[in-house]
Amino acid sequence: MDREFSAFYRSTIDKLVGFLIHQGASLPVAADIAQDAMTTAYRRWEEIKQPSAWLHTVASRALARRIADIREEAFDHVPEPSSLLPRPEALTEWEEQQEILRVLRGLPPRQRQVLAWTLSGYSPAEIAEELRIAPEAVRASLKKARRTAAALVSGGED
C-alpha cells in the first residue's frame, strides 16, 4: 500500500497544487491544502475508489472553505522574499503562467472552478459528477468561462 500511495503522491502532488492555483489559491495555500488532502487520502487509501477525482474534490472543497473563512492576520515583519524562478531560463514560461492566472482571477468562482477541473484533464461529465451539478451546467459554465477569458485576453492587449 505504501509503495502504491507513494507513486500516486509523486505523480499527483504538483498537478493538485496547480489545480488549486487555477482556482485562485496562492502557492503557499495551495501547497498546504494539497498536503492536507494527501494526508487524508493516505489514511483512507483502502476506501478510495477513484483517487485522483477524490483528491481533487477534497482539495477543492477545502479551498472553498478557506476562501469563505478569510481572516486577516497582522504580522510584525515581511518575510524574506524567495526566488520565484528557480530556473532563470524559464522566464517566458513563468510570464505565460502569470497571464493565465490573471485571466483566471477575472472569472466568476464557478467558471474558475469548472475551468480548473478542465485544465486538470477532467471531462464535463466527470466534473458534473464530482461537483454534483448537471452536465449541461458544466458545459454552460465552460462556455461562459472561455468567452470571458477571451474577452479578458483581447481586452488586455495594447
Secondary structure by P-SEA (a helix, b strand, c coil): caaaaaaaaaacaaaaaaaaaaacccaaaaaaaaaaaaaaaaaaccccccaaaaaaaaaaaaaaaaaabbbbbbbccccccccccccccaaaaaaaaaaaaaaaaaccaaaaaaaaaaaacccaaaaaaaacccaaaaaaaaaaaaaaaaaaaaaacc
